């Protein structure tokens, strides 16, 4: 009997981090939970990072995923934004490690290719395909959530042997 593989997909961000938790067993995928973590924007950087860490640790303890799939840093012209995103990613990866989980990086193009079939898909296409694949009646409005679910799906698609 195959066991259930639980994956948490994470779309990291300092303002909003999306998460999606999926169970996969024998080719069947089930949505367990999804949502966002939103650190208070008026707080200091250190307090926002601590908020991310604390809330991710709470999620990991509550849902006990087996692995974290996290979007890799995309390179933009705004260096400051990239550095802040990197700090948020670091804290989220640390939360995974603190809970005994591996954190696997997936490039944005890889996620889009895996879920939509095109590495240049836009966020609306990702959201549509996530809704279709996971048979979600009404997709959450936040693109951070659909991106996180897409990252979890990408991990499952890349690891069909599980």
Secondary structure in CASP SS format (residue, H / E / C, confidence):
PFRMAT SS
TARGET T0000
AUTHOR 0000-0000-0000
METHOD secondary structure of the structure
MODEL  1
X C 1.00
X C 1.00
X C 1.00
X C 1.00
X E 1.00
X E 1.00
X E 1.00
X E 1.00
X E 1.00
X E 1.00
X E 1.00
X C 1.00
X C 1.00
X C 1.00
X C 1.00
X C 1.00
X E 1.00
X E 1.00
X E 1.00
X E 1.00
X E 1.00
X E 1.00
X E 1.00
X E 1.00
X E 1.00
X C 1.00
X C 1.00
X E 1.00
X E 1.00
X E 1.00
X E 1.00
X E 1.00
X E 1.00
X E 1.00
X E 1.00
X E 1.00
X E 1.00
X C 1.00
X C 1.00
X C 1.00
X C 1.00
X C 1.00
X C 1.00
X C 1.00
X H 1.00
X H 1.00
X H 1.00
X H 1.00
X H 1.00
X H 1.00
X H 1.00
X H 1.00
X H 1.00
X H 1.00
X H 1.00
X H 1.00
X H 1.00
X H 1.00
X H 1.00
X H 1.00
X H 1.00
X H 1.00
X H 1.00
X C 1.00
X C 1.00
X C 1.00
X E 1.00
X E 1.00
X E 1.00
X E 1.00
X E 1.00
X C 1.00
X C 1.00
X C 1.00
X C 1.00
X C 1.00
X C 1.00
X C 1.00
X H 1.00
X H 1.00
X H 1.00
X H 1.00
X H 1.00
X H 1.00
X H 1.00
X H 1.00
X H 1.00
X H 1.00
X H 1.00
X H 1.00
X H 1.00
X H 1.00
X H 1.00
X H 1.00
X H 1.00
X H 1.00
X H 1.00
X H 1.00
X C 1.00
X C 1.00
X C 1.00
X C 1.00
X E 1.00
X E 1.00
X E 1.00
X E 1.00
X C 1.00
X H 1.00
X H 1.00
X H 1.00
X H 1.00
X H 1.00
X H 1.00
X H 1.00
X H 1.00
X C 1.00
X C 1.00
X C 1.00
X C 1.00
X C 1.00
X C 1.00
X C 1.00
X H 1.00
X H 1.00
X H 1.00
X H 1.00
X H 1.00
X H 1.00
X H 1.00
X H 1.00
X H 1.00
X H 1.00
X H 1.00
X H 1.00
X C 1.00
X C 1.00
X C 1.00
X C 1.00
X C 1.00
X C 1.00
X C 1.00
X C 1.00
X H 1.00
X H 1.00
X H 1.00
X H 1.00
X H 1.00
X H 1.00
X H 1.00
X H 1.00
X H 1.00
X H 1.00
X H 1.00
X H 1.00
X H 1.00
X H 1.00
X H 1.00
X H 1.00
X C 1.00
X C 1.00
X C 1.00
X C 1.00
END
